[in-house]
């Protein structure tokens, strides 16, 4: 699919008539995605017979480079046969050799992109940058839509009413360590109103006195040379970091078989590579057919702001991996439609945080708000937390994308890439692999009346850990199993294999440092796991010649101890930080007898403190803060466990406690003022986290008491529901806020009891 412009979910509108009062009448038609280079039949044919070929151009303006030329006349076919059975990984690796691998974008591209179609002034744009920092929202890219230039669809000259001094504006944004992209619609050529009109006419041999426009002609080497030299290079020298080719004006050119978008993407990419050979090129454009993955990032177009659109994007993004196009960027929040529903926008942000590119966008309408801090809570907090979570994940995400350069695998990919023999893997279209180590099933539907949304996910055979709920699953079916779980607004369904160990970071607002300044290594419960942490400078092409660092991470767990070993770093590059702080997190772990670092005992502290360990009860994690680790030497961190009996008892209590505690907090927050003198009962339960963190060795008794008191919570809520029903009957004109709040809390409690009260509910193994 070249674009999702005007799509609603997987449907497009087809006009079928006209109504005098309402205008055109449309029917919505479902569109099916093709499987790309993969097929369950085992073979795929790619027909390139109708495309152009590249050859040396005789035009001196082409400067001896390859140029598109028509196929010679005659009957012939140009076919590529992919015959790999169900070995999807090998098919994609071969596709990468044939059509080109996906290069690694600059690291800042994996941060948050703020974009909105709005005629910002320089003052407003600078204030926006200030607001992002003031609200502690990490961000790396500001995208300025088409109103940066003079009025019109196509433009190359700054609108001085909005930006009196664009050079100063870009300098001030760069001082904040932000990257800036400008929108382009180049198809209309260069009009008389443009600053460079006369120079463009001279470059292509036109008389500026007799023409009003220099036509866009991507097949003319003279035009292409002037297009970059006169229109783009001066702005890049001024401070524009990359361009958004928002192309949507047809797929034909004067050369039969040449898609002008595909050629334009290549020209922009090559121009950047030639001008700055030590820097990674970056463009932001639309799909240009097989091979387009060589020029990331992709823009999926302007969709309708609807739940259907969000629900389609996980499948769409994952399926694009089948054609080696792994860097789709969607308009998070949607484009067309009324003011964004806060819940929909929140869930879209959460999906974006677990997708290739996190970029918000919206239409020109006055109510198309995209600033996260302008939304009411809890949406505001949850969205900002999701963006921060994205930045925490970047060391893992970036490393997985680097591996994809060599393997042909995209960051987001369908479940059947890893499990081609499982029928359910082809049916699980609402979920995807996020790299090798994570399965993500974004919430793409609104919450029910219990404040939770149902998610049905398929997991292959093995032991798994639900990161949001803190629950372990043992899937013993050879075909895997379908699970149904329910998630609060603040929760994202992410699953990892038991024992997984992953790199991350914390406390970062920008991704422009040559090394991750605050490393975090997280180990999830399970017997063993390993991962290779990858790092390079994030900007140059040095990674292509091996200028990078890799660090082996190993996690082991026995009955008596649990360890994370950070191996000695291999490789180097300019700017690599050898010594830095590292935080180790042992998730799903009871408070230990002791913690040792390279054999030396580390003291406990009730709060984060360098050189100490603490207990994070909300995530049931032992957290070890190391102020200075020499990554050339590595380090071994060991948690010495309690006796087997105490450990087994504690593990049974902490399984699912993060999800349970989150729900108790929510019930407490909403009902505390309605429970009168009995509010301390719910407060006591919600404060369990705090008491455990102040004295971790009380965990078993605290969680045992919580489980006992939890069973009586529904009776308490029911009693006060009756009290408030009687009170509200005395004032029938008042809205029933108290009773509706208590009734909603009881519904949440009922589902919570079903999901966390006893053994975790895993649903059944039936397919959807």
ROMARTOR-97407 format. One record per residue (C-alpha): x, y, z. Coordinates in steps of 0.05 Angstrom, whole numbers, padded with zeros to 5 digits, always signed. Layout:
XYZ;...
***
This chain:
+00000+00000+00000;+00030+00066-00022;-00009+00107+00029;-00065+00104+00080;-00092+00172+00060;-00166+00177+00078;-00168+00106+00104;-00211+00087+00163;-00182+00024+00191;-00172-00024+00132;-00227+00008+00091;-00229+00063+00038;-00288+00104+00015;-00318+00094-00054;-00369+00145-00080;-00433+00111-00101;-00480+00170-00108;-00498+00241-00091;-00548+00270-00042;-00570+00342-00051;-00569+00354+00024;-00509+00314+00048;-00466+00312-00014;-00430+00250-00040;-00452+00182-00014;-00397+00132+00000;-00390+00059+00013;-00331+00033+00054;-00292-00022+00019;-00245-00069+00056;-00174-00072+00030;-00131-00134+00038;-00057-00133+00049;-00014-00177+00004;+00037-00223+00037;+00097-00191+00002;+00157-00237-00007;+00127-00291+00039;+00074-00342+00024;+00049-00404+00060;+00048-00439-00007;+00124-00434-00003;+00139-00392-00065;+00129-00321-00090;+00143-00289-00158;+00162-00216-00164;+00149-00187-00233;+00194-00128-00251;+00179-00129-00325;+00144-00062-00328;+00195-00021-00288;+00253+00020-00314;+00326+00001-00312;+00385+00044-00292;+00439+00058-00342;+00493+00109-00355;+00460+00173-00379;+00484+00209-00441;+00459+00275-00413;+00519+00315-00385;+00475+00340-00329;+00471+00270-00300;+00545+00275-00283;+00561+00203-00304;+00514+00172-00254;+00463+00118-00268;+00397+00145-00294;+00330+00113-00307;+00317+00092-00379;+00258+00055-00410;+00262-00019-00422;+00281-00036-00493;+00222-00056-00537;+00204-00129-00545;+00170-00186-00510;+00208-00207-00447;+00195-00220-00374;+00238-00200-00315;+00219-00247-00257;+00248-00263-00189;+00227-00329-00157;+00230-00335-00081;+00224-00409-00064;+00237-00417+00011;+00179-00458+00037;+00162-00432+00106;+00233-00408+00119;+00210-00336+00122;+00275-00310+00152;+00316-00336+00094;+00268-00308+00044;+00275-00239+00075;+00350-00245+00079;+00351-00261+00004;+00304-00203-00009;+00352-00156+00027;+00409-00180-00017;+00368-00168-00080;+00329-00105-00064;+00376-00075-00012;+00378-00079+00064;+00346-00027+00109;+00401+00019+00134;+00404+00042+00206;+00372+00111+00216;+00406+00162+00262;+00390+00147+00334;+00351+00211+00343;+00299+00184+00294;+00279+00133+00347;+00258+00189+00394;+00193+00228+00396;+00174+00270+00335;+00126+00327+00348;+00086+00346+00286;+00020+00381+00272;-00008+00414+00210;-00013+00485+00237;+00013+00553+00215;+00062+00562+00273;+00099+00627+00280;+00172+00627+00301;+00151+00651+00370;+00100+00596+00378;+00147+00542+00354;+00201+00563+00404;+00149+00566+00459;+00127+00495+00440;+00199+00471+00448;+00201+00505+00516;+00136+00472+00537;+00161+00404+00518;+00221+00412+00563;+00181+00446+00618;+00133+00387+00620;+00191+00338+00619;+00169+00306+00553;+00229+00275+00518;+00232+00297+00445;+00283+00297+00389;+00249+00321+00325;+00203+00379+00308;+00168+00372+00241;+00143+00437+00210;+00087+00423+00161;+00075+00461+00096;+00061+00529+00127;+00136+00542+00136;+00135+00567+00063;+00092+00618+00028;+00019+00602+00016;+00009+00546-00033;+00013+00470-00039;+00085+00472-00063;+00137+00520-00036;+00211+00530-00023;+00213+00601+00005;+00203+00617+00078;+00140+00656+00096;+00171+00716+00130;+00105+00734+00163;+00111+00670+00204;+00187+00665+00206;+00220+00735+00199;+00289+00704+00211;+00287+00629+00198;+00362+00623+00208;+00355+00648+00280;+00295+00603+00292;+00333+00541+00270;+00394+00561+00311;+00352+00569+00374;+00318+00501+00363;+00386+00470+00353;+00410+00502+00417;+00356+00459+00450;+00387+00399+00415;+00327+00389+00370;+00326+00365+00298;+00281+00400+00248;+00246+00372+00186;+00208+00412+00135;+00150+00389+00092;+00154+00387+00016;+00102+00378-00038;+00149+00384-00098;+00102+00362-00155;+00079+00432-00174;+00149+00455-00191;+00177+00525-00177;+00130+00584-00186;+00145+00657-00200;+00134+00675-00127;+00194+00634-00104;+00260+00667-00085;+00298+00620-00130;+00252+00625-00191;+00299+00664-00236;+00359+00620-00219;+00318+00557-00232;+00296+00584-00300;+00368+00598-00318;+00389+00528-00296;+00339+00492-00340;+00341+00540-00399;+00275+00577-00390;+00262+00652-00397;+00235+00679-00331;+00199+00734-00369;+00157+00686-00410;+00140+00630-00361;+00105+00630-00293;+00130+00563-00269;+00189+00515-00275;+00155+00447-00282;+00176+00392-00236;+00213+00340-00278;+00250+00287-00238;+00273+00255-00304;+00312+00317-00326;+00383+00317-00298;+00388+00393-00305;+00325+00403-00263;+00348+00353-00211;+00415+00387-00204;+00382+00455-00195;+00328+00426-00150;+00381+00406-00099;+00433+00460-00110;+00386+00520-00110;+00326+00497-00068;+00351+00448-00016;+00425+00457-00003;+00417+00529+00021;+00364+00508+00072;+00406+00449+00095;+00464+00497+00105;+00416+00542+00144;+00399+00485+00191;+00345+00440+00162;+00363+00369+00184;+00320+00329+00136;+00260+00334+00090;+00190+00307+00090;+00172+00290+00018;+00097+00291+00026;+00088+00267-00045;+00019+00248-00070;+00014+00272-00142;+00013+00210-00184;+00056+00150-00201;+00076+00165-00273;+00130+00206-00306;+00156+00221-00376;+00196+00156-00374;+00149+00096-00381;+00152+00053-00319;+00186+00104-00275;+00149+00120-00211;+00172+00191-00195;+00166+00180-00120;+00214+00121-00119;+00265+00159-00160;+00257+00222-00119;+00269+00183-00055;+00334+00155-00084;+00357+00223-00109;+00346+00255-00041;+00382+00198-00006;+00441+00199-00054;+00446+00275-00049;+00453+00271+00027;+00503+00215+00023;+00546+00253-00027;+00544+00319+00010;+00558+00290+00079;+00589+00221+00067;+00605+00211+00141;+00533+00223+00162;+00474+00176+00156;+00423+00202+00107;+00351+00208+00129;+00288+00223+00089;+00215+00221+00108;+00173+00200+00049;+00121+00152+00022;+00126+00080-00001;+00160+00074-00069;+00154+00000-00082;+00201-00058-00070;+00269-00031-00051;+00239+00031-00017;+00264+00004+00050;+00333+00028+00030;+00309+00100+00043;+00275+00105+00111;+00231+00134+00141;+00161+00119+00112;+00100+00165+00119;+00036+00125+00119;-00010+00183+00102;-00071+00218+00132;-00119+00169+00164;-00184+00181+00200;-00178+00192+00275;-00218+00130+00295;-00209+00067+00334;-00212+00028+00269;-00150+00064+00244;-00111+00049+00306;-00134-00024+00305;-00108-00033+00233;-00039-00002+00243;-00005-00059+00282;-00022-00108+00226;-00004-00058+00172;+00063-00041+00204;+00082-00114+00218;+00062-00137+00148;+00107-00084+00117;+00165-00126+00144;+00148-00176+00089;+00173-00126+00038;+00232-00101+00078;+00198-00036+00096;+00205-00034+00171;+00204+00041+00187;+00131+00062+00178;+00113+00126+00213;+00039+00137+00226;-00001+00200+00243;-00009+00182+00317;-00075+00210+00339;-00102+00207+00268;-00110+00263+00218;-00182+00272+00194;-00238+00278+00244;-00262+00317+00304;-00223+00332+00367;-00184+00270+00388;-00216+00225+00440;-00167+00226+00499;-00170+00151+00509;-00159+00137+00435;-00101+00185+00433;-00070+00153+00494;-00074+00083+00466;-00045+00109+00400;+00014+00140+00437;+00025+00073+00473;+00026+00037+00406;+00074+00090+00379;+00121+00079+00437;+00125+00006+00415;+00130+00019+00340;+00186+00038+00293;+00174+00113+00296;+00137+00154+00349;+00108+00214+00313;+00044+00251+00332;+00007+00291+00279;-00061+00322+00264;-00100+00363+00215;-00107+00438+00211;-00172+00442+00250;-00175+00486+00312;-00191+00428+00359;-00136+00381+00335;-00094+00385+00398;-00031+00343+00400;+00006+00372+00460;+00003+00317+00512;+00002+00364+00572;-00062+00398+00548;-00103+00335+00561;-00135+00321+00629;-00109+00267+00675;-00103+00209+00676;-00091+00214+00600;-00037+00268+00606;+00005+00228+00655;-00003+00162+00619;+00017+00192+00552;+00078+00227+00578;+00098+00163+00615;+00091+00125+00549;+00139+00173+00514;+00188+00165+00571;+00181+00090+00566;+00199+00096+00493;+00264+00129+00511;+00278+00076+00563;+00270+00023+00508;+00315+00056+00456;+00379+00017+00473;+00341-00047+00460;+00303-00021+00399;+00364+00010+00367;+00405-00054+00376;+00350-00096+00344;+00347-00049+00285;+00422-00054+00276;+00417-00130+00273;+00362-00122+00221;+00411-00089+00173;+00446-00156+00168;+00387-00203+00173;+00332-00168+00134;+00286-00173+00194;+00248-00110+00214;+00238-00086+00286;+00162-00096+00282;+00144-00161+00248;+00088-00213+00247;+00088-00272+00294;+00095-00321+00237;+00165-00297+00221;+00188-00334+00284;+00134-00388+00283;+00119-00405+00210;+00091-00473+00227;+00037-00448+00274;-00031-00432+00243;-00048-00385+00301;+00014-00343+00286;-00020-00321+00220;-00085-00306+00256;-00053-00263+00310;-00056-00198+00271;-00067-00153+00331;+00002-00168+00359;+00074-00170+00335;+00145-00184+00353;+00183-00123+00375;+00253-00148+00360;+00273-00218+00382;+00255-00211+00455;+00187-00178+00460;+00116-00192+00439;+00070-00131+00440;-00006-00133+00434;-00027-00059+00436;-00094-00041+00464;-00133-00018+00403;-00204-00017+00431;-00237+00026+00484;-00244+00004+00556;-00306-00030+00582;-00346-00009+00642;-00294-00040+00689;-00242+00011+00666;-00203-00043+00630;-00197-00065+00558;-00195-00137+00536;-00135-00162+00497;-00131-00230+00466;-00060-00252+00451;-00029-00316+00425;+00036-00340+00457;+00078-00398+00432;+00099-00456+00476;+00144-00439+00534;+00148-00396+00597;+00126-00323+00589;+00123-00261+00633;+00069-00208+00627;+00109-00144+00640;+00048-00100+00655;+00015-00148+00704;+00078-00181+00732;+00048-00250+00719;+00084-00313+00695;+00052-00361+00645;+00072-00431+00628;+00046-00448+00558;+00053-00524+00551;+00013-00533+00487;+00055-00549+00425;+00009-00503+00384;+00015-00446+00435;-00045-00417+00469;-00093-00358+00464;-00098-00317+00528;-00147-00263+00546;-00125-00210+00595;-00153-00142+00615;-00111-00078+00618;-00120-00011+00651;-00107+00054+00614;-00036+00057+00641;-00018-00014+00620;+00011-00039+00554;+00009-00114+00540;+00082-00132+00532;+00107-00204+00539;+00178-00231+00545;+00205-00301+00550;+00222-00324+00620;+00293-00304+00638;+00298-00249+00586;+00351-00196+00600;+00348-00129+00563;+00387-00064+00559;+00353+00003+00571;+00365+00072+00599;+00332+00123+00645;+00326+00198+00654;+00340+00218+00582;+00307+00275+00543;+00348+00272+00479;+00382+00216+00440;+00441+00257+00415;+00495+00231+00462;+00548+00185+00433;+00536+00136+00489;+00475+00121+00532;+00490+00160+00595;+00448+00120+00646;+00446+00047+00628;+00394+00000+00657;+00397-00075+00651;+00331-00110+00667;+00326-00185+00680;+00258-00218+00681;+00241-00281+00723;+00263-00346+00692;+00321-00394+00691;+00367-00361+00640;+00373-00310+00585;+00424-00272+00545;+00427-00212+00499;+00480-00171+00464;+00477-00098+00479;+00497-00056+00419;+00522+00015+00416;+00550+00063+00365;+00555+00138+00358;+00484+00143+00331;+00500+00192+00275;+00556+00171+00228;+00563+00114+00179;+00620+00086+00221;+00577+00027+00243;+00581+00000+00171;+00656-00010+00180;+00652-00039+00250;+00661+00024+00292;+00614+00000+00347;+00613-00034+00415;+00578-00098+00436;+00569-00122+00507;+00545-00191+00527;+00489-00192+00579;+00476-00258+00615;+00423-00274+00667;+00422-00338+00708;+00376-00362+00763;+00383-00421+00811;+00347-00439+00876;+00399-00401+00917;+00420-00341+00875;+00405-00299+00814;+00459-00264+00774;+00468-00214+00718;+00536-00211+00686;+00555-00153+00642;+00612-00180+00599;+00673-00142+00577;+00657-00093+00521;+00685-00109+00452;+00700-00056+00399;+00704+00019+00403;+00685+00084+00368;+00697+00157+00378;+00657+00184+00436;+00645+00117+00469;+00638+00124+00545;+00676+00068+00579;+00657+00084+00651;+00586+00104+00669;+00529+00090+00718;+00491+00025+00710;+00427+00002+00743;+00410-00072+00748;+00338-00093+00758;+00319-00163+00779;+00243-00164+00765;+00197-00213+00799;+00245-00224+00856;+00232-00227+00931;+00276-00186+00978;+00343-00223+00983;+00388-00243+01040;+00442-00201+01008;+00467-00169+00944;+00538-00174+00919;+00576-00137+00864;+00638-00175+00842;+00637-00212+00908;+00630-00150+00952;+00567-00141+00993;+00525-00080+00975;+00485-00045+01030;+00409-00035+01027;+00375+00033+01024;+00301+00050+01026;+00307+00098+00967;+00351+00104+00904;+00423+00114+00927;+00487+00101+00888;+00525+00041+00912;+00464+00010+00946;+00407-00036+00929;+00334-00022+00943;+00268-00058+00933;+00218-00031+00883;+00154-00062+00909;+00110-00034+00853;+00148-00077+00802;+00172-00130+00852;+00244-00115+00832;+00311-00115+00868;+00346-00054+00840;+00421-00046+00846;+00450+00024+00831;+00523+00022+00809;+00552+00093+00804;+00611+00075+00760;+00621+00012+00719;+00682+00000+00675;+00649-00033+00614;+00717-00057+00590;+00721-00100+00653;+00648-00119+00661;+00614-00134+00726;+00577-00191+00761;+00517-00174+00805;+00488-00229+00848;+00425-00233+00889;+00432-00284+00946;+00363-00313+00958;+00328-00334+01021;+00313-00407+01037;+00274-00447+00987;+00211-00449+01030;+00210-00374+01042;+00226-00360+00969;+00170-00405+00943;+00120-00371+00990;+00143-00302+00969;+00143-00318+00894;+00071-00342+00898;+00051-00276+00931;+00088-00229+00884;+00064-00264+00821;+00015-00213+00793;+00024-00164+00850;+00044-00105+00804;-00022-00110+00768;-00061-00121+00832;-00028-00062+00867;-00043-00016+00808;-00117-00033+00812;-00120-00025+00887;-00089+00044+00880;-00141+00063+00828;-00199+00040+00871;-00169+00076+00931;-00160+00141+00892;-00231+00141+00867;-00269+00118+00929;-00229+00143+00988;-00271+00206+00998;-00335+00165+00995;-00317+00114+01049;-00322+00164+01106;-00289+00138+01170;-00274+00071+01137;-00229+00101+01083;-00167+00078+01121;-00184+00007+01102;-00172+00020+01028;-00114+00068+01043;-00080+00013+01084;-00083-00034+01024;-00056+00018+00975;+00001+00035+01022;+00027-00036+01021;+00078-00017+00968;+00105+00039+01012;+00111-00004+01074;+00147-00059+01037;+00197-00011+01007;+00212+00017+01077;+00223-00053+01104;+00229-00105+01047;+00235-00164+01094;+00161-00155+01113;+00139-00172+01042;+00112-00241+01058;+00071-00218+01117;+00048-00154+01082;+00025-00189+01019;-00007-00245+01059;-00047-00193+01099;-00065-00156+01035;-00094-00219+01004;-00135-00231+01066;-00162-00160+01069;-00173-00156+00995;-00228-00208+01000;-00269-00162+01044;-00262-00100+01000;-00324-00114+00959;-00368-00117+01021;-00341-00049+01042;-00356-00018+00974;-00425-00050+00973;-00442-00023+01042;-00424+00049+01023;-00460+00042+00957;-00523+00030+00997;-00506+00089+01043;-00498+00137+00984;-00559+00111+00949;-00600+00131+01010;-00566+00199+01015;-00576+00214+00942;-00649+00197+00946;-00656+00258+00991;-00630+00302+00934;-00658+00270+00871;-00638+00330+00829;-00564+00319+00840;-00526+00274+00792;-00511+00206+00823;-00435+00216+00823;-00421+00178+00887;-00462+00117+00871;-00437+00113+00799;-00366+00118+00824;-00375+00063+00875;-00411+00019+00825;-00354+00028+00775;-00304+00011+00830;-00341-00053+00845;-00340-00073+00772;-00265-00061+00770;-00257-00101+00834;-00297-00160+00806;-00253-00165+00745;-00191-00155+00787;-00211-00213+00832;-00222-00257+00772;-00155-00240+00742;-00110-00233+00804;-00148-00263+00862;-00126-00335+00852;-00087-00371+00799;-00079-00327+00737;-00135-00336+00687;-00108-00356+00619;-00172-00364+00581;-00175-00422+00532;-00136-00447+00473;-00189-00434+00421;-00171-00390+00362;-00207-00323+00355;
***
